């Protein structure tokens, strides 16, 4: 089946379709799960996507669907992505699995461990790396000497663990590009766009059908044997809250965890790194290409430091900000105008870049020789700390009284920055200060002026998680270890919403692992049934 035959925009039509599997969401998790199910079976798989077929939808009515009812007006992590590819169109491109300590129980914080093991997820690591076009070398700096040439990276203390996320190519940031061949080839997979699910029918503990609508008066009803909800943390949570409200509390009658334990990564710039010399600084910290894969430095609190300080996890990285008139900034602007096919802008940037040719030449020579990005002396090296919020029941998502442009309840967000979060931030800041005091070879840290309660200056990373937490006990969790909803036996959740804790990694890699796990469990259920 061709791409045009397998993709449908709902428009103003009214349709009713049957499928073996219905996947809600065509983002990173949804497409990963849907393609895996369709490629390994003859099952008919229907994917429902709220946004458009080719890009994120920025129409005012669609943007309003992402608005949340936030009484504080502070929550900024609502950057959902509607459209095929979802938030992968906005993603910064850092592939990093959770460390074992992120998944372990932390009794000193009263945090449960994950009900699955690191091996349950790592079985998918090589497959995801190959799919995303990155190599399969280790993520820890001490397991690959090419990651730390000259041993310039400060390693004098055990409080900080250095890791190296992998960056796929810019094209491979988008999951719909990564899976483009499968999406064209699989004739048992179809995608409906412009279809926002708002009604879920449940009978005898099973979801029987869902209905989706749009702003054009269209309605699509899908009846299926199995469902995978993979619409991101916020929308996946709203869908289960809607299912509960529309079906006599079918979930909340057995657990009080629905919507609770909501959390995010909070980040704040804490310092500027003043280089002693740009050469060792570049060699130690700048992005580098190893085995044809770009790597980005990432430091996180070690498990030992977390336990000793009784803090949650935290991580930090270094971000080079180039002056607007620098050679690097000019070159990037010219490339951007070239991609946008803006001839006037390209000519303007080309003329300005001519004055920067000597500096640009030095940067290109450095990159060719060392296979690294080059940070020039006029770059500002910002140091930013991101903390793992300790999940607490009071932080939650509920259905609010306000309605969106499709007349569905908006999510109401209760998310407080607690004294525990402040303690984690201060622990990370002190650990970084101690490390740099022990080994100041690369330069000095010029500390930022922060409010007395520094966490109040932090912003969300748009890594929402936890509101449909995974666990063994149906009384204290929403989904089980196989990602099936305890109270609805034929629904699985592939989203960071199921994370019991968020750890110190960008969640994308783990979300992809969970999507594959959900797909494999679903396939096994069909094999058992047949």
C-alpha positions as CSV (number, residue, x, y, z in Angstrom):
1,X,0.0,0.0,0.0
2,X,1.4,3.4,-0.8
3,X,1.8,6.3,1.6
4,X,-1.2,8.1,0.3
5,X,-3.4,5.0,0.6
6,X,-2.3,4.3,4.2
7,X,-2.8,7.8,5.5
8,X,-6.2,9.5,5.8
9,X,-7.2,12.9,7.1
10,X,-10.5,12.7,8.8
11,X,-11.7,16.1,7.7
12,X,-15.5,16.4,7.9
13,X,-16.3,12.7,7.4
14,X,-18.0,10.4,9.7
15,X,-16.3,6.9,9.7
16,X,-16.4,3.7,11.6
17,X,-13.5,1.3,11.3
18,X,-12.5,-2.0,12.9
19,X,-8.9,-3.0,13.7
20,X,-7.0,-5.6,15.6
21,X,-4.9,-2.9,17.3
22,X,-5.6,0.8,17.7
23,X,-2.6,3.0,18.6
24,X,-3.5,6.5,19.9
25,X,-0.7,8.9,19.0
26,X,1.7,9.0,16.1
27,X,4.7,10.4,17.9
28,X,7.9,8.6,19.0
29,X,6.2,6.0,21.1
30,X,3.1,5.5,18.9
31,X,5.0,5.0,15.6
32,X,7.6,2.8,17.2
33,X,4.9,0.5,18.7
34,X,2.7,0.6,15.6
35,X,5.4,-0.3,13.1
36,X,6.7,-3.0,15.4
37,X,3.3,-4.6,15.7
38,X,2.5,-4.4,12.0
39,X,5.9,-5.6,10.9
40,X,5.8,-8.7,13.0
41,X,2.2,-9.8,12.3
42,X,-0.7,-9.6,9.9
43,X,-2.7,-7.7,12.4
44,X,-4.6,-4.6,11.2
45,X,-3.1,-1.6,13.0
46,X,-4.9,1.7,13.0
47,X,-3.1,4.8,14.4
48,X,-5.1,7.9,15.5
49,X,-3.2,11.2,15.5
50,X,-4.7,14.5,16.6
51,X,-2.5,16.7,14.4
52,X,-1.8,16.9,10.7
53,X,-0.1,14.5,8.3
54,X,3.1,16.4,7.6
55,X,4.0,18.8,10.4
56,X,3.2,20.1,13.8
57,X,-0.1,22.0,13.7
58,X,0.2,25.6,14.9
59,X,-3.4,26.7,14.2
60,X,-4.9,28.5,17.1
61,X,-7.6,25.9,17.7
62,X,-5.0,23.1,17.8
63,X,-2.6,25.1,20.1
64,X,-5.5,25.5,22.5
65,X,-5.7,21.7,22.8
66,X,-2.4,21.8,24.6
67,X,-3.4,24.5,27.1
68,X,-3.6,23.4,30.7
69,X,-5.5,24.8,33.6
70,X,-2.6,25.9,35.8
71,X,-3.6,28.0,38.8
72,X,0.0,29.1,39.4
73,X,0.5,30.1,35.8
74,X,4.1,28.7,36.1
75,X,4.0,25.3,34.4
76,X,5.9,25.5,31.1
77,X,6.2,21.9,30.2
78,X,3.2,21.7,27.9
79,X,5.1,21.6,24.7
80,X,3.2,18.7,23.2
81,X,3.6,17.9,19.5
82,X,0.6,17.2,17.5
83,X,1.2,15.8,14.0
84,X,2.9,12.7,12.6
85,X,6.2,12.5,14.4
86,X,4.9,14.2,17.5
87,X,7.5,15.9,19.7
88,X,10.4,14.3,17.7
89,X,10.0,17.4,15.5
90,X,11.1,19.5,18.6
91,X,13.4,17.1,20.2
92,X,17.0,18.1,21.0
93,X,18.3,14.7,20.0
94,X,19.9,13.1,23.0
95,X,19.8,9.3,23.2
96,X,20.7,8.1,26.7
97,X,19.3,5.1,28.6
98,X,18.6,5.4,32.3
99,X,21.4,4.3,34.6
100,X,20.6,1.3,36.9
101,X,20.5,3.6,39.9
102,X,17.7,5.6,38.3
103,X,15.5,2.4,38.3
104,X,16.4,1.1,41.7
105,X,14.4,1.6,44.9
106,X,15.6,4.5,47.0
107,X,14.3,4.0,50.5
108,X,16.1,7.1,51.8
109,X,13.6,9.1,49.7
110,X,10.7,6.6,50.1
111,X,10.8,6.0,46.3
112,X,9.9,2.6,44.9
113,X,12.0,0.9,42.3
114,X,10.7,0.2,38.9
115,X,8.8,-3.1,38.7
116,X,11.1,-4.1,35.8
117,X,14.8,-4.6,35.6
118,X,17.4,-2.6,33.5
119,X,17.8,-5.8,31.4
120,X,14.1,-5.7,30.5
121,X,14.8,-2.5,28.7
122,X,18.4,-2.9,27.6
123,X,17.4,-5.8,25.4
124,X,16.1,-3.2,23.0
125,X,19.2,-0.9,23.1
126,X,21.1,-2.2,20.1
127,X,17.9,-2.3,18.0
128,X,17.1,1.4,18.8
129,X,20.6,2.5,18.2
130,X,20.6,0.8,14.8
131,X,17.2,2.3,14.0
132,X,18.3,5.8,14.9
133,X,21.6,5.5,13.0
134,X,24.0,5.8,15.9
135,X,26.8,3.4,17.0
136,X,26.6,0.9,19.8
137,X,29.6,2.0,21.9
138,X,29.2,2.5,25.7
139,X,27.7,5.7,27.2
140,X,30.0,5.9,30.2
141,X,33.2,7.9,29.7
142,X,35.5,5.4,31.4
143,X,34.5,2.6,28.9
144,X,35.8,4.3,25.8
145,X,39.1,6.2,25.8
146,X,38.1,8.2,22.6
147,X,35.4,10.0,24.7
148,X,38.0,11.5,27.0
149,X,41.2,12.2,24.9
150,X,44.1,13.3,27.0
151,X,42.1,12.5,30.2
152,X,41.3,16.2,30.6
153,X,37.8,15.7,32.0
154,X,37.7,16.3,35.8
155,X,37.3,12.9,37.4
156,X,38.8,13.5,40.8
157,X,35.7,12.8,42.8
158,X,33.1,9.9,42.8
159,X,30.2,12.3,43.3
160,X,29.8,13.0,39.5
161,X,29.3,10.3,36.9
162,X,30.2,11.4,33.3
163,X,28.1,10.0,30.5
164,X,27.9,10.7,26.8
165,X,24.5,10.7,25.1
166,X,24.4,10.0,21.4
167,X,23.0,12.5,18.9
168,X,21.3,11.1,15.8
169,X,21.5,13.2,12.6
170,X,19.1,16.1,12.3
171,X,17.0,14.2,9.9
172,X,16.8,11.2,12.3
173,X,15.4,13.4,15.1
174,X,12.0,12.8,13.5
175,X,10.7,9.4,14.1
176,X,8.5,9.5,11.0
177,X,11.7,10.0,8.9
178,X,13.4,7.2,10.7
179,X,10.5,4.8,10.0
180,X,9.6,6.2,6.6
181,X,10.3,3.0,4.6
182,X,8.2,0.9,7.0
183,X,5.4,3.4,6.9
184,X,5.3,3.2,3.1
185,X,5.7,-0.6,3.0
186,X,3.4,-2.0,5.6
187,X,0.0,-2.6,4.0
188,X,-1.6,-3.6,7.4
189,X,-0.9,-0.2,8.9
190,X,-3.0,2.9,8.4
191,X,-2.8,6.4,10.0
192,X,-5.7,8.7,10.5
193,X,-4.8,12.4,11.2
194,X,-6.9,15.3,12.4
195,X,-8.6,12.9,14.8
196,X,-8.5,13.7,18.5
197,X,-9.8,11.0,20.8
198,X,-12.4,12.2,23.3
199,X,-14.7,9.3,24.1
200,X,-13.7,5.8,25.3
201,X,-16.2,3.0,25.8
202,X,-15.4,0.3,28.4
203,X,-17.4,-2.8,29.0
204,X,-16.5,-5.7,31.4
205,X,-13.0,-4.3,32.0
206,X,-12.1,-3.9,28.4
207,X,-12.0,-0.9,26.1
208,X,-14.2,-1.7,23.1
209,X,-14.1,1.4,21.0
210,X,-12.8,5.0,20.9
211,X,-14.3,8.0,19.1
212,X,-12.2,10.9,17.7
213,X,-13.4,14.3,16.5
214,X,-11.9,17.5,15.1
215,X,-12.7,21.1,14.4
216,X,-14.3,20.3,11.0
217,X,-17.2,18.3,12.4
218,X,-15.6,14.9,11.5
219,X,-16.0,11.9,13.7
220,X,-14.1,8.6,13.6
221,X,-15.0,5.6,15.7
222,X,-12.5,2.7,16.0
223,X,-13.4,-0.6,17.5
224,X,-10.4,-2.8,18.3
225,X,-9.3,-5.9,20.2
226,X,-6.3,-4.2,21.8
227,X,-5.3,-0.5,22.3
228,X,-2.0,1.2,22.9
229,X,-2.2,4.8,24.3
230,X,1.0,6.5,23.3
231,X,0.1,10.2,23.2
232,X,2.7,11.6,25.6
233,X,2.4,12.0,29.3
234,X,-0.1,14.8,29.4
235,X,-2.5,13.5,26.7
236,X,-2.2,9.9,27.7
237,X,-3.1,10.9,31.3
238,X,-6.1,13.0,30.1
239,X,-7.4,10.0,28.0
240,X,-7.3,7.7,31.1
241,X,-8.9,10.4,33.2
242,X,-11.6,10.7,30.5
243,X,-12.1,6.9,30.4
244,X,-12.5,6.9,34.2
245,X,-15.0,9.8,34.2
246,X,-17.0,8.4,31.3
247,X,-17.2,4.8,32.7
248,X,-18.2,5.1,36.3
249,X,-14.8,5.4,37.8
250,X,-13.6,2.2,36.3
251,X,-9.9,3.0,37.2
252,X,-10.2,5.2,40.3
253,X,-12.4,2.8,42.1
254,X,-9.4,0.5,42.6
255,X,-6.5,3.0,42.8
256,X,-5.9,6.5,44.0
257,X,-2.8,6.8,41.8
258,X,-4.5,7.9,38.6
259,X,-3.0,11.3,37.7
260,X,-0.9,11.5,40.8
261,X,3.0,11.5,41.2
262,X,3.2,13.9,38.3
263,X,6.8,15.3,37.9
264,X,9.2,17.0,35.5
265,X,12.9,17.8,35.2
266,X,13.5,21.3,36.5
267,X,16.6,23.3,35.2
268,X,18.4,26.5,36.0
269,X,21.7,28.0,34.8
270,X,24.0,28.0,37.8
271,X,27.4,29.2,36.4
272,X,29.4,30.4,33.5
273,X,32.7,28.5,32.8
274,X,35.6,30.9,32.3
275,X,38.2,28.9,30.3
276,X,41.8,28.9,31.3
277,X,42.6,27.8,27.7
278,X,40.2,27.0,24.9
279,X,42.2,24.1,23.6
280,X,41.9,21.8,26.6
281,X,38.4,23.0,27.2
282,X,37.3,22.0,23.7
283,X,39.1,18.7,24.0
284,X,37.4,17.8,27.2
285,X,33.9,19.2,26.9
286,X,32.8,20.0,23.4
287,X,30.6,17.7,21.3
288,X,32.6,15.1,19.5
289,X,32.2,12.5,16.8
290,X,33.3,9.0,17.8
291,X,32.6,6.0,15.6
292,X,30.6,8.3,13.2
293,X,28.2,9.3,16.1
294,X,28.1,12.7,17.7
295,X,28.4,12.6,21.5
296,X,27.4,15.2,24.0
297,X,28.8,15.4,27.5
298,X,26.4,14.9,30.4
299,X,27.3,14.7,34.1
300,X,25.0,13.4,36.8
301,X,25.0,12.8,40.5
302,X,26.4,9.4,41.3
303,X,24.1,6.9,43.2
304,X,26.5,7.1,46.1
305,X,26.3,10.9,46.3
306,X,22.5,10.7,46.1
307,X,22.3,8.3,49.0
308,X,24.8,10.1,51.1
309,X,23.0,13.4,50.7
310,X,19.5,11.9,50.7
311,X,18.7,13.6,47.5
312,X,17.1,12.7,44.2
313,X,19.1,12.6,41.0
314,X,20.3,15.5,39.0
315,X,22.4,16.1,35.9
316,X,24.2,19.0,34.2
317,X,25.7,19.9,30.9
318,X,27.6,22.7,29.2
319,X,26.1,24.8,26.5
320,X,28.2,27.1,24.3
321,X,26.4,30.3,23.3
322,X,28.0,32.1,20.4
323,X,28.0,35.8,19.8
324,X,25.7,36.9,17.0
325,X,28.7,38.2,15.0
326,X,30.9,35.1,15.6
327,X,32.0,32.9,12.7
328,X,30.0,30.0,14.0
329,X,26.8,32.0,14.4
330,X,27.2,33.5,10.9
331,X,27.8,30.0,9.4
332,X,24.7,28.6,11.1
333,X,22.6,31.5,10.0
334,X,23.7,31.0,6.4
335,X,22.9,27.3,6.5
336,X,19.5,28.0,8.0
337,X,18.7,30.4,5.2
338,X,19.9,27.9,2.6
339,X,17.6,25.2,4.0
340,X,14.8,27.7,4.1
341,X,15.6,28.6,0.4
342,X,15.7,32.3,1.4
343,X,18.0,33.7,-1.2
344,X,18.1,37.3,0.2
345,X,18.9,36.1,3.7
346,X,21.6,33.7,2.4
347,X,23.2,36.5,0.4
348,X,23.2,38.8,3.5
349,X,24.7,36.2,5.8
350,X,27.3,35.2,3.1
351,X,28.5,38.8,2.8
352,X,28.8,39.1,6.6
353,X,30.5,35.7,6.9
354,X,33.2,36.8,4.5
355,X,34.7,39.0,7.2
356,X,34.9,35.9,9.4
357,X,36.6,33.6,7.0
358,X,39.9,33.3,9.0
359,X,38.0,32.3,12.2
360,X,35.8,30.0,10.3
361,X,38.8,28.4,8.7
362,X,40.3,27.7,12.1
363,X,37.1,26.2,13.4
364,X,36.8,23.9,10.3
365,X,40.4,22.8,10.6
366,X,39.9,22.0,14.3
367,X,36.8,19.9,13.5
368,X,38.6,18.1,10.7
369,X,41.5,17.2,12.9
370,X,39.8,16.4,16.1
371,X,36.3,15.4,15.0
372,X,34.9,17.8,17.5
373,X,32.7,20.9,17.6
374,X,34.9,24.1,18.1
375,X,34.1,26.6,20.9
376,X,35.7,29.9,20.1
377,X,37.1,32.2,22.7
378,X,34.1,34.5,22.3
379,X,31.6,31.8,23.2
380,X,29.9,31.9,26.6
381,X,29.9,28.4,28.2
382,X,26.8,28.1,30.4
383,X,26.5,25.4,33.0
384,X,22.9,24.3,33.7
385,X,21.7,21.8,36.3
386,X,18.6,19.8,35.8
387,X,17.0,18.0,38.8
388,X,14.8,14.9,39.0
389,X,11.7,16.0,40.9
390,X,10.8,13.6,43.8
391,X,7.4,12.2,42.9
392,X,4.8,13.0,45.5
393,X,1.0,12.2,45.4
394,X,0.0,15.9,45.8
395,X,1.5,16.7,42.4
396,X,-1.1,15.6,40.0
397,X,-3.1,16.0,36.9
398,X,-6.9,16.0,37.0
399,X,-9.7,17.0,34.6
400,X,-10.5,20.7,35.1
401,X,-13.7,22.6,34.7
402,X,-12.4,24.7,31.7
403,X,-13.1,23.3,28.2
404,X,-10.8,23.3,25.2
405,X,-11.7,24.1,21.6
406,X,-13.2,20.6,21.1
407,X,-15.3,21.0,24.3
408,X,-13.2,18.5,26.2
409,X,-12.0,19.1,29.8
410,X,-8.6,20.7,30.0
411,X,-6.0,19.2,32.2
412,X,-5.7,20.8,35.6
413,X,-2.1,20.8,36.9
414,X,-1.0,20.8,40.5
415,X,2.8,20.9,40.6
416,X,4.7,22.3,43.5
417,X,8.4,22.8,43.8
418,X,9.2,21.3,47.2
419,X,11.9,21.6,49.8
420,X,13.1,18.2,48.5
421,X,13.6,19.7,45.0
422,X,15.5,22.6,46.5
423,X,17.7,20.2,48.4
424,X,18.5,18.2,45.2
425,X,19.4,21.4,43.4
426,X,21.7,22.5,46.1
427,X,23.3,19.1,46.4
428,X,24.1,19.1,42.7
429,X,25.4,22.6,42.8
430,X,27.7,21.8,45.7
431,X,28.9,18.6,44.1
432,X,29.8,20.5,40.9
433,X,31.6,23.2,43.0
434,X,33.6,20.6,44.9
435,X,34.6,18.9,41.7
436,X,35.8,22.1,40.1
437,X,37.7,23.1,43.3
438,X,39.4,19.7,43.3
439,X,40.4,20.0,39.6
440,X,40.3,23.6,38.1
441,X,42.4,22.7,35.1
442,X,39.7,23.7,32.6
443,X,39.0,27.1,34.1
444,X,36.9,28.6,36.9
445,X,33.1,28.7,37.5
446,X,31.5,32.2,37.7
447,X,28.5,31.4,39.8
448,X,25.1,32.9,38.9
449,X,23.1,35.0,41.4
450,X,20.1,32.9,42.3
451,X,17.2,33.6,44.7
452,X,17.5,32.3,48.2
453,X,15.2,29.4,47.2
454,X,17.0,28.6,43.9
455,X,14.4,26.1,42.7
456,X,12.0,29.0,42.2
457,X,14.2,30.3,39.4
458,X,14.1,26.9,37.6
459,X,12.0,26.0,34.6
460,X,10.6,22.7,33.4
461,X,12.4,20.8,30.7
462,X,9.1,19.5,29.1
463,X,9.9,16.0,30.4
464,X,6.6,15.4,32.1
465,X,6.3,11.9,33.7
466,X,4.8,9.8,36.4
467,X,1.0,10.4,36.3
468,X,0.2,6.8,35.3
469,X,2.9,5.1,37.3
470,X,3.9,1.5,36.8
471,X,3.9,-1.0,39.6
472,X,2.9,-4.5,40.7
473,X,0.1,-3.5,43.1
474,X,-3.1,-2.3,41.4
475,X,-3.9,-0.3,44.5
476,X,-0.8,1.9,44.3
477,X,-0.2,2.0,40.5
478,X,-2.1,2.4,37.2
479,X,-0.2,0.0,34.9
480,X,1.6,-3.2,35.5
481,X,5.1,-4.3,34.5
482,X,3.9,-5.2,30.9
483,X,2.4,-1.7,30.7
484,X,-1.2,-3.0,30.7
485,X,-3.6,-0.9,32.7
486,X,-4.6,-2.9,35.8
487,X,-8.3,-2.0,35.4
488,X,-8.6,-2.2,31.6
489,X,-7.0,-5.5,30.5
490,X,-6.6,-4.7,26.8
491,X,-5.0,-1.2,27.1
492,X,-1.3,-0.5,27.3
493,X,0.4,2.8,28.0
494,X,3.7,3.6,26.1
495,X,4.7,6.9,27.6
496,X,6.8,8.6,30.3
497,X,3.6,8.8,32.3
498,X,4.4,5.3,33.5
499,X,7.8,6.2,34.9
500,X,7.9,5.5,38.7
501,X,10.9,7.9,38.8
502,X,12.5,10.0,36.1
503,X,16.2,9.7,36.8
504,X,18.8,11.8,35.1
505,X,18.3,11.1,31.4
506,X,16.4,12.6,28.6
507,X,13.3,10.2,28.5
508,X,13.2,9.6,24.7
509,X,15.4,6.5,24.7
510,X,13.5,4.9,27.6
511,X,10.1,5.8,26.0
512,X,11.2,3.9,22.8
513,X,12.3,0.9,24.9
514,X,8.9,0.9,26.6
515,X,7.1,1.2,23.3
516,X,8.9,-1.9,22.0
517,X,8.1,-3.7,25.3
518,X,4.4,-2.9,25.0
519,X,4.4,-4.0,21.3
520,X,6.1,-7.3,22.2
521,X,3.7,-8.0,25.0
522,X,0.7,-7.2,22.8
523,X,2.0,-9.5,20.1
524,X,2.4,-12.3,22.6
525,X,-1.2,-11.9,23.8
526,X,-2.4,-12.3,20.2
527,X,-0.3,-15.4,19.8
528,X,-1.7,-16.9,23.0
529,X,-5.2,-16.1,21.9
530,X,-4.7,-17.7,18.5
